[in-house]
Amino acid sequence: MKGTRAGLGYGIGAYLLWGSFPFYFGLIAMVSPLEVVPWRVAATLVFCAVLVSVSRRWSQVARILRSPRLFGWFALSSLLLYANWQIFVIGVMTGHVLETALGYFINPLFTILIGVVVRKERLTRPQWVAVGIASAGVVVAAIAYGSFPWIALGLAFSFGLYGAVHKQAGEAVDGVTGLTVETFVSVPIGLVQLAVVAGVSGLTAFSHGPGITILVLFSGVLTAVPLILFGESARRLPLSYLGFIQFLTPILSFLYGYFVTREEVSTGRWIGFVAVWIALVILIVDMIQQVRRSPSAQANTGPVPLD
């Protein structure tokens, strides 16, 4: 039970921070999204290297790099994470915040599906009801969107697969160590992307004044903290639990897109979003009840904590 409560705390913290990302990246919208992500990856690696040095975890990083199996899993998760970052930044910085919100509403359903089908995790009856309501809401919202929501689906599948792969690789690896390895793999990709952008349109991240420069570089810290929290949460919770609390992120993104950037929300999209919110209330109530139960009762009625 202690591990479950800690996992929920880490997970909620991670998803609340992720929910603030549209506002943050909206502040640097004058920089190309194809340039922002490589700088973000490089800054994240620097921050992680400092944390690993302070906590003396370089031996753990080296252990992963020497293990073909572990390194293979983390390499795959890093590719999925890089793709997710790039799709998200493109969506936010090109005025498609509500579509990114839709993607992160779909993502928990995909995560839950992986947890139930692949990892054989069990859902309670209220959780199944919530999944059904959320699924119907997502379908309505997607249809009402009016065009193929490639940003939404790209975000859902990339991060859903990332969560599953990271959990497979990282249950015995702490969040800082895992993220350090992932960004270590991603940096060469980012350097190639920067070279291409420089050759095509030139680099502009540091030509808009010191304020924008600081925000671009600070994105490494802002990126690392929720991912470390997510890594700690993924070690302690079943994928189905992770899927449920992921709804926090798109709610905040939706609020930003609707109230700040004033994106239009049709009646059909309202119906879809409201259905998902109803499902979220059901899930939160059920999770609170699950955490309060004894370990023996939880083993008989719902997903079993990993530690």
Long-range contacts (C-beta under 8 A, 24 or more apart in sequence): 1-291, 1-294, 1-295, 1-298, 1-305, 3-236, 3-305, 3-306, 3-307, 4-236, 4-237, 4-241, 4-290, 4-291, 4-305, 5-291, 6-232, 6-236, 7-232, 7-233, 7-235, 7-236, 7-237, 7-241, 7-305, 8-233, 8-237, 8-241, 8-245, 8-287, 8-291, 10-229, 10-230, 10-232, 10-233, 10-236, 11-229, 11-230, 11-233, 11-237, 11-241, 11-242, 11-245, 12-245, 12-248, 13-226, 13-229, 14-226, 14-227, 14-229, 14-230, 14-233, 15-226, 15-245, 15-246, 15-248, 15-249, 16-248, 16-249, 16-252, 17-222, 17-225, 17-226, 17-229, 18-226, 18-249, 19-248, 19-249, 19-250, 19-251, 19-252, 19-253, 20-252, 21-88, 21-92, 21-222, 21-253, 22-92, 22-97, 22-100, 22-252, 22-253, 22-256, 22-257, 23-256, 23-260, 24-215, 24-219, 24-222, 25-89, 25-92, 25-93, 25-219, 26-92, 26-93, 26-97, 26-256, 26-260, 26-261, 27-212, 27-215, 28-93, 28-212, 28-215, 28-216, 28-219, 29-92, 29-93, 30-204, 30-208, 30-212, 31-93, 31-204, 31-205, 31-208, 31-212, 31-216, 32-197, 32-201, 32-204, 33-86, 33-89, 33-90, 33-92, 33-93, 33-94, 34-86, 34-90, 34-193, 34-197, 35-194, 35-197, 35-203, 35-204, 35-205, 36-89, 36-93, 36-205, 36-216, 36-219, 37-82, 37-85, 37-86, 37-89, 37-190, 37-193, 38-189, 38-190, 38-191, 38-193, 38-194, 38-197, 39-190, 39-194, 39-205, 39-216, 39-217, 39-219, 40-85, 40-89, 40-216, 40-219, 40-220, 40-223, 41-82, 41-85, 41-183, 41-186, 41-187, 41-189, 41-190, 41-220, 42-187, 42-190, 42-220, 43-216, 43-217, 43-218, 43-219, 43-220, 43-221, 43-223, 44-179, 44-183, 44-219, 44-220, 44-221, 44-223, 44-224, 44-227, 45-180, 45-183, 45-184, 45-186, 45-187, 45-220, 46-220, 47-220, 47-221, 47-224, 48-176, 48-179, 48-180, 48-183, 48-224, 49-180, 51-176, 51-180, 51-224, 51-228, 52-176, 52-177, 52-180, 55-176, 57-174, 57-176, 57-177, 57-180, 60-173, 60-174, 60-177, 61-177, 61-180, 61-181, 61-184, 64-173, 64-177, 64-178, 64-181, 65-181, 70-169, 70-173, 71-181, 73-165, 73-168, 73-169, 73-170, 74-169, 74-170, 74-178, 74-181, 74-182, 74-185, 75-185, 76-165, 76-169, 77-162, 77-165, 77-166, 77-169, 77-170, 77-182, 78-181, 78-182, 78-183, 78-184, 78-185, 78-186, 79-185, 79-186, 79-189, 80-158, 80-159, 80-161, 80-162, 80-165, 81-158, 81-159, 81-162, 81-182, 81-186, 81-227, 82-186, 82-189, 82-190, 83-154, 83-158, 84-154, 84-155, 84-158, 84-159, 84-162, 85-223, 87-151, 87-154, 87-155, 87-158, 88-155, 90-151, 91-151, 91-155, 95-261, 95-263, 96-151, 97-253, 97-256, 97-257, 97-261, 97-263, 98-253, 98-254, 98-257, 98-258, 98-263, 98-265, 98-269, 99-145, 99-149, 99-151, 99-152, 100-151, 100-152, 100-155, 100-250, 100-253, 100-257, 101-250, 101-251, 101-253, 101-254, 101-257, 102-138, 102-141, 102-142, 102-145, 102-149, 102-152, 102-250, 102-272, 103-149, 103-151, 103-152, 103-153, 103-154, 103-155, 103-156, 103-250, 104-155, 104-156, 104-159, 104-246, 104-247, 104-249, 104-250, 104-253, 105-134, 105-137, 105-138, 105-141, 105-247, 105-250, 105-273, 105-276, 106-138, 106-142, 106-152, 106-153, 106-155, 106-156, 107-155, 107-156, 107-159, 107-160, 107-243, 107-246, 107-250, 108-134, 108-242, 108-243, 108-244, 108-246, 108-247, 109-134, 109-135, 109-138, 109-156, 109-243, 110-156, 110-157, 110-160, 110-243, 111-160, 111-163, 111-164, 111-239, 111-240, 111-242, 111-243, 111-246, 112-239, 112-240, 112-243, 112-244, 114-160, 114-161, 114-163, 114-164, 114-239, 115-164, 115-238, 115-239, 115-240, 115-242, 115-243, 115-303, 116-240, 118-164, 119-238, 119-239, 121-238, 121-239, 121-240, 121-303, 121-304, 122-302, 122-303, 122-304, 123-240, 123-302, 123-303, 124-286, 124-290, 124-301, 124-302, 126-282, 126-283, 126-285, 126-286, 127-240, 127-244, 127-282, 127-283, 127-286, 127-302, 129-282, 130-244, 130-279, 130-280, 130-282, 130-283, 130-286, 131-279, 133-275, 133-276, 133-278, 133-279, 133-282, 134-247, 134-275, 134-276, 134-279, 134-280, 136-275, 137-271, 137-272, 137-273, 137-274, 137-275, 137-276, 137-278, 137-279, 138-272, 138-276, 139-272, 140-268, 140-269, 140-271, 140-272, 140-275, 141-268, 141-269, 141-271, 141-272, 141-273, 141-276, 142-272, 143-268, 144-266, 144-267, 144-268, 144-269, 144-271, 144-272, 145-269, 146-266, 163-230, 163-234, 163-239, 163-242, 164-239, 166-230, 166-231, 166-234, 167-234, 167-235, 167-239, 167-242, 170-231, 170-234, 170-235, 171-234, 171-235, 171-306, 172-235, 173-231, 173-235, 174-231, 174-232, 174-235, 175-227, 175-228, 175-229, 175-230, 175-231, 175-232, 175-235, 176-228, 176-231, 178-231, 179-224, 179-227, 179-228, 179-231, 235-306, 235-307, 236-305, 236-306, 236-307, 237-305, 237-306, 238-303, 238-304, 238-305, 238-306, 240-303, 241-287, 241-303, 244-280, 244-283, 244-284, 244-287, 245-287, 247-276, 247-279, 247-280, 247-283, 250-276, 251-277, 251-280
